Amino acid sequence: MQVSNGVTCVTPCTFKAARNQSLTLTISKEGCHSTTAAIVPTLAGSGVILGGLIDYGTGAVYDLQPNPLTVSLVCEAKS
């Protein structure tokens, strides 16, 4: 898997990312069609409740969604 922030890993994997930035993920496997997915920041429930108490600049009021991200690849049938 290749992430737009430069992270690469073999799935299943986990990685840390800034919660206030969108990311594009490209998932690929030999013999399968690659696919691209996005995870985007959404306002976390605590951000709505605490409002001005949390620093929006740090991204603390956001969660990246979907979390977890689940993707199915379409693979070629073996002959």
Backbone atoms as SQL, in Angstrom:
CREATE TABLE atoms (id INTEGER PRIMARY KEY, chain TEXT, resi INTEGER, resn TEXT, atom TEXT, x REAL, y REAL, z REAL);
INSERT INTO atoms VALUES
  (1, 'A', 1, 'MET', 'N', 0.853, -1.166, 0.000),
  (2, 'A', 1, 'MET', 'CA', 0.000, 0.000, 0.000),
  (3, 'A', 1, 'MET', 'C', 0.900, 1.230, 0.000),
  (4, 'A', 2, 'GLN', 'N', 0.528, 2.203, -0.790),
  (5, 'A', 2, 'GLN', 'CA', 1.247, 3.480, -0.873),
  (6, 'A', 2, 'GLN', 'C', 0.300, 4.585, -0.398),
  (7, 'A', 3, 'VAL', 'N', 0.754, 5.402, 0.533),
  (8, 'A', 3, 'VAL', 'CA', -0.051, 6.493, 1.080),
  (9, 'A', 3, 'VAL', 'C', 0.500, 7.815, 0.556),
  (10, 'A', 4, 'SER', 'N', -0.375, 8.767, 0.325),
  (11, 'A', 4, 'SER', 'CA', 0.050, 10.055, -0.249),
  (12, 'A', 4, 'SER', 'C', 1.026, 10.827, 0.629),
  (13, 'A', 5, 'ASN', 'N', 1.170, 10.459, 1.910),
  (14, 'A', 5, 'ASN', 'CA', 2.140, 11.144, 2.775),
  (15, 'A', 5, 'ASN', 'C', 3.505, 10.472, 2.749),
  (16, 'A', 6, 'GLY', 'N', 3.692, 9.474, 1.842),
  (17, 'A', 6, 'GLY', 'CA', 4.987, 8.820, 1.687),
  (18, 'A', 6, 'GLY', 'C', 5.110, 7.484, 2.406),
  (19, 'A', 7, 'VAL', 'N', 4.151, 7.130, 3.239),
  (20, 'A', 7, 'VAL', 'CA', 4.184, 5.857, 3.955),
  (21, 'A', 7, 'VAL', 'C', 3.892, 4.716, 2.984),
  (22, 'A', 8, 'THR', 'N', 4.629, 3.624, 3.126),
  (23, 'A', 8, 'THR', 'CA', 4.323, 2.403, 2.394),
  (24, 'A', 8, 'THR', 'C', 4.294, 1.262, 3.399),
  (25, 'A', 9, 'CYS', 'N', 3.439, 0.282, 3.159),
  (26, 'A', 9, 'CYS', 'CA', 3.382, -0.870, 4.050),
  (27, 'A', 9, 'CYS', 'C', 2.695, -2.023, 3.337),
  (28, 'A', 10, 'VAL', 'N', 2.857, -3.213, 3.908),
  (29, 'A', 10, 'VAL', 'CA', 2.189, -4.400, 3.406),
  (30, 'A', 10, 'VAL', 'C', 0.974, -4.617, 4.299),
  (31, 'A', 11, 'THR', 'N', -0.191, -4.741, 3.683),
  (32, 'A', 11, 'THR', 'CA', -1.422, -4.877, 4.457),
  (33, 'A', 11, 'THR', 'C', -1.560, -6.286, 5.003),
  (34, 'A', 12, 'PRO', 'N', -2.236, -6.479, 6.115),
  (35, 'A', 12, 'PRO', 'CA', -2.846, -5.407, 6.905),
  (36, 'A', 12, 'PRO', 'C', -1.775, -4.632, 7.660),
  (37, 'A', 13, 'CYS', 'N', -1.962, -3.342, 7.768),
  (38, 'A', 13, 'CYS', 'CA', -0.979, -2.521, 8.463),
  (39, 'A', 13, 'CYS', 'C', -1.668, -1.339, 9.135),
  (40, 'A', 14, 'THR', 'N', -0.955, -0.727, 10.040),
  (41, 'A', 14, 'THR', 'CA', -1.417, 0.497, 10.688),
  (42, 'A', 14, 'THR', 'C', -0.303, 1.527, 10.562),
  (43, 'A', 15, 'PHE', 'N', -0.685, 2.793, 10.558),
  (44, 'A', 15, 'PHE', 'CA', 0.298, 3.868, 10.508),
  (45, 'A', 15, 'PHE', 'C', -0.301, 5.096, 11.150),
  (46, 'A', 16, 'LYS', 'N', 0.540, 5.994, 11.587),
  (47, 'A', 16, 'LYS', 'CA', 0.091, 7.243, 12.200),
  (48, 'A', 16, 'LYS', 'C', 0.048, 8.323, 11.138),
  (49, 'A', 17, 'ALA', 'N', -0.969, 9.180, 11.226),
  (50, 'A', 17, 'ALA', 'CA', -1.124, 10.272, 10.273),
  (51, 'A', 17, 'ALA', 'C', -1.747, 11.467, 10.993),
  (52, 'A', 18, 'ALA', 'N', -1.453, 12.662, 10.501),
  (53, 'A', 18, 'ALA', 'CA', -2.078, 13.869, 11.045),
  (54, 'A', 18, 'ALA', 'C', -3.582, 13.768, 10.838),
  (55, 'A', 19, 'ARG', 'N', -4.356, 14.073, 11.869),
  (56, 'A', 19, 'ARG', 'CA', -5.810, 13.916, 11.791),
  (57, 'A', 19, 'ARG', 'C', -6.502, 15.042, 11.037),
  (58, 'A', 20, 'ASN', 'N', -5.782, 16.091, 10.682),
  (59, 'A', 20, 'ASN', 'CA', -6.430, 17.216, 10.007),
  (60, 'A', 20, 'ASN', 'C', -6.087, 17.286, 8.519),
  (61, 'A', 21, 'GLN', 'N', -5.536, 16.201, 7.951),
  (62, 'A', 21, 'GLN', 'CA', -5.185, 16.190, 6.531),
  (63, 'A', 21, 'GLN', 'C', -5.780, 14.967, 5.849),
  (64, 'A', 22, 'SER', 'N', -6.331, 15.168, 4.668),
  (65, 'A', 22, 'SER', 'CA', -6.840, 14.057, 3.870),
  (66, 'A', 22, 'SER', 'C', -5.673, 13.253, 3.313),
  (67, 'A', 23, 'LEU', 'N', -5.895, 11.958, 3.139),
  (68, 'A', 23, 'LEU', 'CA', -4.875, 11.084, 2.572),
  (69, 'A', 23, 'LEU', 'C', -5.484, 10.244, 1.461),
  (70, 'A', 24, 'THR', 'N', -4.684, 9.955, 0.457),
  (71, 'A', 24, 'THR', 'CA', -5.082, 9.047, -0.613),
  (72, 'A', 24, 'THR', 'C', -4.232, 7.799, -0.480),
  (73, 'A', 25, 'LEU', 'N', -4.869, 6.634, -0.531),
  (74, 'A', 25, 'LEU', 'CA', -4.174, 5.364, -0.409),
  (75, 'A', 25, 'LEU', 'C', -4.343, 4.579, -1.698),
  (76, 'A', 26, 'THR', 'N', -3.248, 4.014, -2.184),
  (77, 'A', 26, 'THR', 'CA', -3.293, 3.164, -3.364),
  (78, 'A', 26, 'THR', 'C', -2.913, 1.761, -2.918),
  (79, 'A', 27, 'ILE', 'N', -3.843, 0.844, -3.092),
  (80, 'A', 27, 'ILE', 'CA', -3.652, -0.531, -2.666),
  (81, 'A', 27, 'ILE', 'C', -3.479, -1.383, -3.917),
  (82, 'A', 28, 'SER', 'N', -2.422, -2.198, -3.927),
  (83, 'A', 28, 'SER', 'CA', -2.167, -3.027, -5.098),
  (84, 'A', 28, 'SER', 'C', -1.602, -4.373, -4.672),
  (85, 'A', 29, 'LYS', 'N', -1.792, -5.349, -5.555),
  (86, 'A', 29, 'LYS', 'CA', -1.271, -6.698, -5.343),
  (87, 'A', 29, 'LYS', 'C', -1.049, -7.311, -6.713),
  (88, 'A', 30, 'GLU', 'N', 0.034, -8.040, -6.869),
  (89, 'A', 30, 'GLU', 'CA', 0.323, -8.676, -8.142),
  (90, 'A', 30, 'GLU', 'C', -0.835, -9.581, -8.542),
  (91, 'A', 31, 'GLY', 'N', -1.273, -9.457, -9.793),
  (92, 'A', 31, 'GLY', 'CA', -2.377, -10.256, -10.304),
  (93, 'A', 31, 'GLY', 'C', -3.748, -9.661, -10.031),
  (94, 'A', 32, 'CYS', 'N', -3.789, -8.483, -9.409),
  (95, 'A', 32, 'CYS', 'CA', -5.060, -7.823, -9.073),
  (96, 'A', 32, 'CYS', 'C', -5.059, -6.401, -9.620),
  (97, 'A', 33, 'HIS', 'N', -6.241, -5.852, -9.798),
  (98, 'A', 33, 'HIS', 'CA', -6.368, -4.452, -10.191),
  (99, 'A', 33, 'HIS', 'C', -6.144, -3.592, -8.955),
  (100, 'A', 34, 'SER', 'N', -5.310, -2.567, -9.078),
  (101, 'A', 34, 'SER', 'CA', -5.089, -1.678, -7.937),
  (102, 'A', 34, 'SER', 'C', -6.322, -0.803, -7.737),
  (103, 'A', 35, 'THR', 'N', -6.470, -0.304, -6.534),
  (104, 'A', 35, 'THR', 'CA', -7.591, 0.575, -6.225),
  (105, 'A', 35, 'THR', 'C', -7.091, 1.721, -5.364),
  (106, 'A', 36, 'THR', 'N', -7.790, 2.828, -5.431),
  (107, 'A', 36, 'THR', 'CA', -7.444, 4.017, -4.661),
  (108, 'A', 36, 'THR', 'C', -8.598, 4.338, -3.722),
  (109, 'A', 37, 'ALA', 'N', -8.250, 4.717, -2.507),
  (110, 'A', 37, 'ALA', 'CA', -9.252, 5.091, -1.511),
  (111, 'A', 37, 'ALA', 'C', -8.776, 6.354, -0.804),
  (112, 'A', 38, 'ALA', 'N', -9.701, 7.046, -0.192),
  (113, 'A', 38, 'ALA', 'CA', -9.360, 8.270, 0.539),
  (114, 'A', 38, 'ALA', 'C', -9.834, 8.161, 1.973),
  (115, 'A', 39, 'ILE', 'N', -9.048, 8.723, 2.880),
  (116, 'A', 39, 'ILE', 'CA', -9.506, 8.920, 4.244),
  (117, 'A', 39, 'ILE', 'C', -9.459, 10.425, 4.497),
  (118, 'A', 40, 'VAL', 'N', -10.514, 10.931, 5.104),
  (119, 'A', 40, 'VAL', 'CA', -10.666, 12.376, 5.249),
  (120, 'A', 40, 'VAL', 'C', -10.969, 12.740, 6.694),
  (121, 'A', 41, 'PRO', 'N', -10.556, 13.939, 7.110),
  (122, 'A', 41, 'PRO', 'CA', -10.856, 14.382, 8.471),
  (123, 'A', 41, 'PRO', 'C', -12.334, 14.726, 8.623),
  (124, 'A', 42, 'THR', 'N', -12.921, 14.256, 9.706),
  (125, 'A', 42, 'THR', 'CA', -14.299, 14.605, 10.053),
  (126, 'A', 42, 'THR', 'C', -14.286, 15.108, 11.485),
  (127, 'A', 43, 'LEU', 'N', -15.189, 15.984, 11.797),
  (128, 'A', 43, 'LEU', 'CA', -15.253, 16.560, 13.139),
  (129, 'A', 43, 'LEU', 'C', -15.610, 15.470, 14.137),
  (130, 'A', 44, 'ALA', 'N', -14.752, 15.284, 15.137),
  (131, 'A', 44, 'ALA', 'CA', -14.990, 14.266, 16.163),
  (132, 'A', 44, 'ALA', 'C', -16.081, 14.742, 17.110),
  (133, 'A', 45, 'GLY', 'N', -16.760, 13.814, 17.726),
  (134, 'A', 45, 'GLY', 'CA', -17.830, 14.142, 18.664),
  (135, 'A', 45, 'GLY', 'C', -17.379, 15.056, 19.775),
  (136, 'A', 46, 'SER', 'N', -16.175, 14.837, 20.302),
  (137, 'A', 46, 'SER', 'CA', -15.681, 15.682, 21.391),
  (138, 'A', 46, 'SER', 'C', -15.436, 17.112, 20.917),
  (139, 'A', 47, 'GLY', 'N', -15.140, 17.303, 19.625),
  (140, 'A', 47, 'GLY', 'CA', -14.935, 18.644, 19.088),
  (141, 'A', 47, 'GLY', 'C', -16.206, 19.461, 19.135),
  (142, 'A', 48, 'VAL', 'N', -17.330, 18.810, 18.914),
  (143, 'A', 48, 'VAL', 'CA', -18.614, 19.497, 18.974),
  (144, 'A', 48, 'VAL', 'C', -18.930, 19.883, 20.406),
  (145, 'A', 49, 'ILE', 'N', -18.649, 18.968, 21.347),
  (146, 'A', 49, 'ILE', 'CA', -18.965, 19.218, 22.757),
  (147, 'A', 49, 'ILE', 'C', -18.026, 20.251, 23.368),
  (148, 'A', 50, 'LEU', 'N', -16.724, 20.087, 23.124),
  (149, 'A', 50, 'LEU', 'CA', -15.744, 20.961, 23.761),
  (150, 'A', 50, 'LEU', 'C', -15.478, 22.241, 22.987),
  (151, 'A', 51, 'GLY', 'N', -15.852, 22.248, 21.719),
  (152, 'A', 51, 'GLY', 'CA', -15.742, 23.454, 20.902),
  (153, 'A', 51, 'GLY', 'C', -14.448, 24.206, 21.060),
  (154, 'A', 52, 'GLY', 'N', -14.501, 25.367, 21.732),
  (155, 'A', 52, 'GLY', 'CA', -13.358, 26.254, 21.856),
  (156, 'A', 52, 'GLY', 'C', -12.259, 25.745, 22.759),
  (157, 'A', 53, 'LEU', 'N', -12.468, 24.649, 23.482),
  (158, 'A', 53, 'LEU', 'CA', -11.445, 24.157, 24.399),
  (159, 'A', 53, 'LEU', 'C', -10.358, 23.352, 23.700),
  (160, 'A', 54, 'ILE', 'N', -10.630, 22.907, 22.501),
  (161, 'A', 54, 'ILE', 'CA', -9.648, 22.102, 21.775),
  (162, 'A', 54, 'ILE', 'C', -9.068, 22.940, 20.649),
  (163, 'A', 55, 'ASP', 'N', -7.786, 22.805, 20.450),
  (164, 'A', 55, 'ASP', 'CA', -7.101, 23.581, 19.429),
  (165, 'A', 55, 'ASP', 'C', -7.364, 22.990, 18.044),
  (166, 'A', 56, 'TYR', 'N', -8.107, 23.720, 17.217),
  (167, 'A', 56, 'TYR', 'CA', -8.379, 23.263, 15.856),
  (168, 'A', 56, 'TYR', 'C', -7.106, 23.183, 15.022),
  (169, 'A', 57, 'GLY', 'N', -6.121, 23.996, 15.325),
  (170, 'A', 57, 'GLY', 'CA', -4.883, 24.006, 14.551),
  (171, 'A', 57, 'GLY', 'C', -4.077, 22.721, 14.654),
  (172, 'A', 58, 'THR', 'N', -4.200, 22.004, 15.766),
  (173, 'A', 58, 'THR', 'CA', -3.456, 20.755, 15.939),
  (174, 'A', 58, 'THR', 'C', -4.173, 19.582, 15.298),
  (175, 'A', 59, 'GLY', 'N', -5.426, 19.763, 14.936),
  (176, 'A', 59, 'GLY', 'CA', -6.202, 18.668, 14.363),
  (177, 'A', 59, 'GLY', 'C', -6.844, 17.801, 15.413),
  (178, 'A', 60, 'ALA', 'N', -6.750, 18.192, 16.669),
  (179, 'A', 60, 'ALA', 'CA', -7.267, 17.376, 17.764),
  (180, 'A', 60, 'ALA', 'C', -8.777, 17.188, 17.706),
  (181, 'A', 61, 'VAL', 'N', -9.482, 18.024, 16.992),
  (182, 'A', 61, 'VAL', 'CA', -10.944, 17.903, 16.928),
  (183, 'A', 61, 'VAL', 'C', -11.395, 17.004, 15.783),
  (184, 'A', 62, 'TYR', 'N', -10.453, 16.423, 15.056),
  (185, 'A', 62, 'TYR', 'CA', -10.801, 15.606, 13.900),
  (186, 'A', 62, 'TYR', 'C', -10.473, 14.126, 14.119),
  (187, 'A', 63, 'ASP', 'N', -11.197, 13.288, 13.426),
  (188, 'A', 63, 'ASP', 'CA', -10.891, 11.872, 13.285),
  (189, 'A', 63, 'ASP', 'C', -10.809, 11.596, 11.793),
  (190, 'A', 64, 'LEU', 'N', -9.905, 10.702, 11.395),
  (191, 'A', 64, 'LEU', 'CA', -9.845, 10.301, 9.991),
  (192, 'A', 64, 'LEU', 'C', -10.854, 9.179, 9.761),
  (193, 'A', 65, 'GLN', 'N', -11.636, 9.313, 8.717),
  (194, 'A', 65, 'GLN', 'CA', -12.674, 8.333, 8.413),
  (195, 'A', 65, 'GLN', 'C', -12.581, 7.918, 6.961),
  (196, 'A', 66, 'PRO', 'N', -12.856, 6.701, 6.582),
  (197, 'A', 66, 'PRO', 'CA', -13.286, 5.627, 7.466),
  (198, 'A', 66, 'PRO', 'C', -12.101, 5.047, 8.241),
  (199, 'A', 67, 'ASN', 'N', -12.380, 4.583, 9.430),
  (200, 'A', 67, 'ASN', 'CA', -11.379, 3.974, 10.285),
  (201, 'A', 67, 'ASN', 'C', -12.018, 2.823, 11.026),
  (202, 'A', 68, 'PRO', 'N', -11.727, 1.602, 10.690),
  (203, 'A', 68, 'PRO', 'CA', -10.717, 1.149, 9.748),
  (204, 'A', 68, 'PRO', 'C', -11.203, 1.246, 8.304),
  (205, 'A', 69, 'LEU', 'N', -10.269, 1.305, 7.398),
  (206, 'A', 69, 'LEU', 'CA', -10.562, 1.293, 5.972),
  (207, 'A', 69, 'LEU', 'C', -10.525, -0.152, 5.496),
  (208, 'A', 70, 'THR', 'N', -11.579, -0.604, 4.844),
  (209, 'A', 70, 'THR', 'CA', -11.631, -1.961, 4.306),
  (210, 'A', 70, 'THR', 'C', -11.770, -1.878, 2.802),
  (211, 'A', 71, 'VAL', 'N', -10.897, -2.569, 2.083),
  (212, 'A', 71, 'VAL', 'CA', -10.891, -2.535, 0.623),
  (213, 'A', 71, 'VAL', 'C', -10.811, -3.965, 0.093),
  (214, 'A', 72, 'SER', 'N', -11.559, -4.272, -0.944),
  (215, 'A', 72, 'SER', 'CA', -11.472, -5.565, -1.615),
  (216, 'A', 72, 'SER', 'C', -10.900, -5.345, -3.012),
  (217, 'A', 73, 'LEU', 'N', -9.895, -6.126, -3.351),
  (218, 'A', 73, 'LEU', 'CA', -9.292, -6.031, -4.677),
  (219, 'A', 73, 'LEU', 'C', -9.931, -7.049, -5.608),
  (220, 'A', 74, 'VAL', 'N', -10.017, -6.700, -6.880),
  (221, 'A', 74, 'VAL', 'CA', -10.506, -7.604, -7.912),
  (222, 'A', 74, 'VAL', 'C', -9.287, -8.247, -8.574),
  (223, 'A', 75, 'CYS', 'N', -9.193, -9.563, -8.439),
  (224, 'A', 75, 'CYS', 'CA', -8.018, -10.269, -8.940),
  (225, 'A', 75, 'CYS', 'C', -8.372, -11.117, -10.157),
  (226, 'A', 76, 'GLU', 'N', -7.379, -11.327, -11.004),
  (227, 'A', 76, 'GLU', 'CA', -7.544, -12.158, -12.196),
  (228, 'A', 76, 'GLU', 'C', -7.653, -13.616, -11.772),
  (229, 'A', 77, 'ALA', 'N', -8.516, -14.361, -12.435),
  (230, 'A', 77, 'ALA', 'CA', -8.655, -15.792, -12.146),
  (231, 'A', 77, 'ALA', 'C', -7.418, -16.521, -12.683),
  (232, 'A', 78, 'LYS', 'N', -6.914, -17.448, -11.888),
  (233, 'A', 78, 'LYS', 'CA', -5.750, -18.234, -12.317),
  (234, 'A', 78, 'LYS', 'C', -6.218, -19.330, -13.260),
  (235, 'A', 79, 'SER', 'N', -5.451, -19.558, -14.336),
  (236, 'A', 79, 'SER', 'CA', -5.819, -20.588, -15.311),
  (237, 'A', 79, 'SER', 'C', -5.296, -21.936, -14.921);
